[in-house]
Amino acid sequence: MSACQSEAQRAAEAARKDSLLHCTNNIPARFGTVIAQNETDSNSLNTNDSVSHEGMILIKAQTFLMGANDEEGRVDEYPQHKVQLADFWIDATEVTNAQFKKFVDATGYITTAEKKPDWNLIKLQLPPGTPKPSDDVLVPASLVFVKQPSGTALDNPAAWWIWAQGANWKHPKGPGSNIKGKDDYPVVHVSWDDAQAYCKWAGKQLPTEAQWECAARGGLQSKYTWGEEDIENGKPKANTWQGVFPTTNTRWDKFDGLAPVKQFKPNAIGLYDMSGNVWEWCSDWYREDTYATQLKNSNSKVIVNPIGPKDSYDPQEPNAPKRVVRGGSFLCNASYCKGYRNTARMKTSQDTGLEHTGFRCVAMK
């Protein structure tokens, strides 16, 4: 068997095994334990008195089909169901470094990744008797992607993620890196708490999962934000990984990592990067059975303005409460993760920042 055949077979097998395990499960734990489910306290932030809709797109009230209806969906993408939404505005792009800097300059906000963890506070949220981690772990840090040798198994994301001391939104790759000249790149290494704080300051909100999917579809019932054409056919349509993941990126789409916003054609209603570039935080807690539970508890076959479950439960990591992330990132490749599909649902602990996770905001009309 040739090396080329072996690589192709490995990728095909990984694709057949594509499941909720990939992308967001089993990333390296920072403390070996998890933080309890609690809301961020951003009451100390000054909130803008008025909401500007500049750079936003108005989504008119509508009913759409949410969730997967094909064989590519994972278990948590079913059943497909009708959702009715009220009018809302949504950012045309992911929040950029320049926008986030304005927030930080105005408020003095310090992101999760920039803070030294306070063990006396953390242990209050952990099971009694949890041992204190070593001091070299209790440092400001965030998760950074590192390319791996050929043949790396695709079922363990911990292989290509490391906790990098000093990595944060201003230093995406850790000390020595910076965002100079990258004002129009999406801000990354922001936790859900950080995204919430920005939204509060801007007088906006994180999108619900339903708002996000409705916006991504742009009035279409297609598999992708651009239609049905496979992502690697025709012209580049989103910033994803081409080549052999996590080893070699061919840069067919011209990028080997983050891309500035607006580098690819927007969807039918003018939204950029709803697929690829960075995963985007949603307001919802994650549960695998969200759709089925909503339908079971509804008095109608149409779910009206859903806001997600009251808490989180991930059967693959039952002790780790998660928030929903949507849209895929520059690391998505069909060999192990097609997170750029409109219906793909993923999840991440709300206190975790990663090099490929950002957000965009919504505002109610």
N, C-alpha and C positions, 0 to 999 in steps of 0.2 A: 504494500500500500504506500503511495507517495505521500510526502508531507502535506502536499496541497489537498489531496483527498482526505487525509486524516483531519486536517483543519476544517474542511467543509463538513465532514460528518460530525465533528464535535459541535460545530455551530448549529447544525440541523437538529441534533439530539437536544441541545440546550433549548432551542426554540420549541420543541415538542413538550419539554418539561416546564415551559414558562408558567410561572405561578406567582401568587402573592409573596412568595419568599424573596423573589428577585427585587433588586433596586433599593428597597428601603428596610428590609429586615436584616438582622444580624450585622448591622454596622457596628463598629467597635464601641462597646459601652465605656463611658468615661469613668464611672465609679464602680461598675460591677453591680449597680442597683439602679433604681429608677426614682424619678421625682413623682410625688403624688399629684393627682389631678386638682389643680387649683387655678383660678383665673389670675391673670397678671394685674397688678395694681399700678395703673398709670394716672391716678387721680392728681398727682402732683404736676402733670404736664399742662401747660397752657394750651387750650384748644382754640383754633381759629373761629372767629365769630360767624363768618360766612363761608360757604363752600363754593369754591370756584369750579366750574365745569370745563374749564379750559383743558384741552388735551383729553377729553372724555367723549365717549360715544353713548348716545341715548338708545337704550333697548326698550322698545314699546311693549306694553303688556301683551302677553301671548301664552298659548298653551303649546307645549312641545313634548315629544317622546324622549324620555331620559333613560339612559342605560343601554346595554348591549342587546342586540338581537341576532348576533352571528356566532360562529364557533370560536372566534378569537377572544371573546370576553373571558375574564377571570370570574371566579365564583361570586365575588362581591359586586359584579356589574349587572346582576340580574335580580329580579325580572325587569324587563323594560316596562316603563309605566308613564302615564300622562302626568305632567306637572304644569300647573298654572302659576304664572308669575306676574306681579305688578310691574309698572314702569321702574326702570333703574338706569343710572349712569354707570359706565365702567371705563377705567383708564384705557386709552388706546395702546399704551405700552406698559411694560413692566416698570416699576419705580426705579429710577436711575440713581447712580451715585450722586449726581448733582442735586437731585431732589431730596435725597436722604440727607445730604450734607446741610441743606437749608434747615431741615428739621433739627439736626444735631446742633447747628450753630444757634438756633433760636431757643433751644431748650436745655442744652448741656447734657442731653441724653447719652448714657453709656450703654452700649449693647451687651447682651449676655456674654458674647465671646470675649469682650474686653474686661470682664470682671473676674477677679480671683474668687473662686467659690468659697463661701463661708461654711465650714463644716458644722458649726454650731446651729446654723439655720437648716442646712441640708438634712442633718440627722433627725430633726423633728418630723420630717416627712417620710422617713424610712422605717422599716421594721426594727423594733427594739433589739439591741445587740449587734446591729450592723457595724462591722469594724471600720474604723477610719482608714481611708486610703493613704498611701504615702504622700508626703508633702510635695513630691515632684509631680503628682497628679493634680493637686489642688492649685492649678495655675490657669491664667487666662488662656483659652485655646479654642479651636474650632476644627471641623473635619475637612481635610484637604485630600483631593484625588491624586493618586500616584500611579502612573502606568506600570504594568506588570509584564513579566516575561511571557513569551509565547507558550501556550499550553496551560495557562492558569485556568483552573476550574471556574465556571461561571455561576456556581451555586452558592458562593460565599462572598458577598460584597465587602466583608471585613478585610479581604485580601488587598483591595485597592483604596481603602480609606485609612487615614491616620489622623490622630489627634495632634495637630501641630500647634505647639506653644507660640503665642503671638499672632496667630492667624485670626483675622477679623475683617470687617468690611473695608477697612482702609489698607489692609495687607492681606490680599486674598490667598497668597501662597505662603504666608508667614513672614517673619522678619526678612528684610531685603527686597520684598515686593511692595508695590504701591499701586495707586489708581491714578497717577499723574497722566493726564491726557485721556482719561477714560470716563469723563463726565457722563457720556451717553451710554455707558454700559449699565446693565441691570445691577443694582446693589445685591450682594450675596453675603453669606455668613450671618444672615439675620434670622433669629429665632422667631417663632410665632408670636412670642411676647413682644419682640422688637417691632414686628410688623403691626401688631395691634396698637402699640404706642404711637407709631407714625400715623396710622389711620385716625386715632383720636385727636392728635394734634391738627391734622388736616381737615377734621370735621367729617371724615368719611368712615368706611367700614371695610373689613375684608369681605370678599364675595362669599355667599353661601355656595355650597357645591352645585346646587341647582342653577344659580345665577351664572356660575362659571361655565358650566356645560352648555347652557343656553347661548351664552355669548360666543363660546368657541364654535358652536355649530353655525352661527350666523344665518339662521333660517334654513339651513340644509340638514337633511337626515343622512349625511354621508359619514364614512368611517373616519375621515380626517378633516381638519379645518378647511382644507383646500378642495376636497372632493374625494374621489375614490382611487386616484392614481397612486401606485406604490411610491413611497417616499424617495426611493433611489432610481425611479424612472423619470424621464423627461429632464426638466431643469430642477436645480436645488430649490426646495420649498420650505425648509426649516433648518435650524442649526442642531444637527444630531451627529452621531458618530458614524463614520464610514470606514470600512476596513475590518480589521480583526480586533475586537474588544477583549481585554483592556490593554492591548499591546501597541497596535499601529492604527493611526488615523490617517486616511489618505487625503483629507482636507478637500474632498470633492466640492464641499459647500463653501470652501475658502477659509474655514475656521477650524482650529485645533484647540478648542476651549470656548470660553464665553465670546459672544459677538455683541457689538453695539446693537441697540434696539433699531428697528426699522430696516434691517438688512435684507429682509425677504418680503415678498408680496403679502399684503394683509389679507384677511379673510373677507368674505362677501360684505361685511358691514364695517370694514375699516379697522379691525383690530390686528395688531402685530404680535407675532411670537406666541400665539396661543398654543402652538406646538413647538417643543424644543426650547433651546437656550437655557432657561432655568425652570425648575419646578416652582409652582406658585401656591403659597399658603391659601387655604380657604378657612372660613370661620368654624366649620363643623368639626365636632369630635368624630373620630373614625370608629365605625363598627362594620364588620363584614356583612351583617344582615340588615343594614339600614333600610334598603328598599323594600324588602319583604315585610319588615316590621311596620314601616310607614303605611303600606297597603293594608296590612292586617288591622291596624288601629284607625284606619280612615273610614268614614261613613260614605265615602264616595270613591269612584274609580279614578278620580282626578285629585292629585295631591296639590294643595294650594300653598304657595310660598313656604316650602319646607325649610327648616333651619337646622336640620340634623338631630341626632340623638342627644340625650341629656348627659351622657358620659361615654367613655370609650372602652372598647374591649377588642383586643386583637388576639385571636386564638393561637396565633403562632408565637406571640410574645405577650402572654396574658398579664404580666406585671408591669407592662410599659404602656401607659395611656398615650394615645396618638391623636394628632390632628390630620385632616385630609390635605394632601397636596395634589395638584393637578397639572397636566400639560406636558410632562416629560422634560428632558434637558439635553444639553450638548453631549451627555454620556449615553443617551439612549441609542440602542442598536437592535435590529430585529433578531440577532442571535441570542439575546437574553432578555430584552425588555422593549416592548413597543408602547412605552408610556405616552407617546405622542398621539395615540388614538384618542378621539373625542371622549370616549366613555371610560378610559383607563383611570382607575382610582388607586392612589398610593397613600402612604401615611408616614408620619415622622413625629417623634417626640417633640412637644412644643417648646422645650428649652434647648433644642439642638439647632446649631447653625451648620450649614454645609456650603461647600464651594459652588454647588449647582442649585441652590435654593434661594428664591426671591419672592416677590409678590406684586400684585397690583390692587387697586382700590375700587370700591363702588360707592355710589351715593344714591339715596332714594330721591325720586323726583318730588 
